[in-house]
């Protein structure tokens, strides 16, 4: 058995725990199925209008081409850091390109992570709360270069622990161009207990080996889904990143897409075929978001303050008019339909306070207490058993004495 306690940490100094509670504990979920965004574009369904049919056809054509590209070509298709981030400061100090790391997703293309402690040596620390400090961006959404089939405009932001990989599909928030957005965050963590306690959590970092390559519950679920897709469909879902070396499913092949859909439905009803328990430590950030309209006169230069990494291959790739590798044609600057203000996003992220709320599961009895209670109960019941045994012996002796007296009389 276990109990849940709440404690607070201020500047890494833990405060005393308060009484056990149940009402305000964050909701805990087990192995939740990850739904691929592929279903929005390629799911086998009956389209009702001609526009839906045309949209799905164009989406499948583009996505099928994009998923079969190598990482370098995908990188050249997307926006580079200096094209996306025009200005960046942390605690009023200018950022550098080396402060960012890159990863790719099928849904969002090139994604950039600031202060990724897993890939960078430098780790930025927050020493003060409030809007005067924190991370500040000026981002260009590049509205004038969107493809015709793009359903919405803006950027997607994920706030996560620097020691965890981001998950923009599940945890991201969308920001609209033309607005100044401020996000105040507060940090909270959940500490769980491993088996034999209720959650049976797993320390994914400690158990990351050849037999268990997943470094998080999210990656464990992804690998499980893709392994199932590979075994039963012969291909994997291109929208779910994986370490498996297998060919992606053809998004224009109805039988393969139908197989992926049926597997998702089956796992949604019956659960995952793999065991991916909750992590023993998970960190979340509670967000308070406010937005205001941008003032055109306060916009900075169109040039980025970050260093521009020269990449002749991508420069040629994006400026080429007749590139056989591009289908449909890669995004190019169109007529200035949107002004720079309409395309810009200002973003500021800061701590509302430096308290770190920790929800910790504690064993109701420690090992020494358990053995002490067990010994006490055994001593009590053994003592009672001995007394009862003596009572039975005395009762038998009295019966024998009574029987002898009656026989003598």
Steps between C-alpha positions, in 0.01 A plus 500: 500500500608858446395854584540819298655808658542850366814701557652816357855582402633855495841539334561124540427513876210265592230627732347268762233266369141573593222252575399232245243612247307361208300780339763707321734225381552523121315237306722201435471304179641166403609393153291745298481429128676758280273593210686590183407818314513289186132427558415864433631477145514138389243302697281278283160671517222622276553864403174691469599793276720551197720745694569236766588247232739744329656603830561141611641412160748789503593433863571134432707588195713750689537294819583184309782684323621670816510185715724326246762776505823472696559723804717747308234559234232538769719755673533698177123490448440663839600831652848535640566657838591848376193500273268420788655671805582864439597598854561306818610607850526316831514720811575797268799316346495422129471134401733320260428240238696248708234533774252320275474138392286372216265206454242421234139390496277419205228733627713807574822453303807660654464559874757679715560446872657763724707378796485127431714361783503157334695630198676814624763561763370839613189506714319828564378564853216721619583699812208742507128484430288755319456647149824700525700179456464185299514406132383741230453428130405688190389247241410533134216268401585558129134524401587605144667165426233257621386218274147507364396191694616633838185503720618753762776753566716557807758319710484222755684528831576230755627580850670203659783396729847553347575137593207363299441486126218727377169364381334776294220276373366418847618792715533797262295820487427709191587870478340734248700746284460871567485466880728554797458194723624462856508162674541483877601153616513314830671166547361185655624142516358160590718239671362146485602170656604186307353153544351358719323832558190611310652687201786255442697783342819461295816708507547516123838673520644231726356208302603627156694203362504263204179328613320824583610786276214736587616796708148614590146369520409695187782338299410159642143540370624622162737208459224259602257641244755498221614147583138385478454685170812335360397150604138516380505753214853455366574873530502776763302819548720781359342752738634326811880533544673174579843336514375206295662471160197419290330645197218748565151415383387641167243765587332448163462126551147436639582150630799619706312802637201279583734264686644789705149627580378158612802455728439838660137410564598163646764649733258775599248237614727228639808697607862477399664159453807632686551603860585871524442605863503852637842660557626517857559874457308727265512879479226725365458874465176683567452784252323836524477653154416861412509665155483853362502637148840599366580864430653535147745773600657284770614227261870435459697451180412226255849357550572244769729580791611135506803386306412370155644158430595487134349205321559523122307181431183628668543846344520343156216262581262776609590737215492244221202535264534157340594261775398146419499411869234754589141389471291700534724805445671604819372805679611828346432858586172610349372851458503699824147408601583531870690786660802427727288577806231250401766232458693568821454343843650630822528244776619535858528205739576553867446345841205642692668375819798285597299247698529141385197298609575131547234232531688206655374153572630373832482141622254472789755282683877490462680164502598529865147604599353212299724245673427656840122484442528146364703388801258667740198335340672160489596533868144600591335216311757244613439609859125470456542159337711373793240621751221337299700175482545498880128563542423197280741285706336618823153430358599145400647437845179621669291275276724200582476579874119525479480169312716323764282632789178383335647155435616470866157595630 
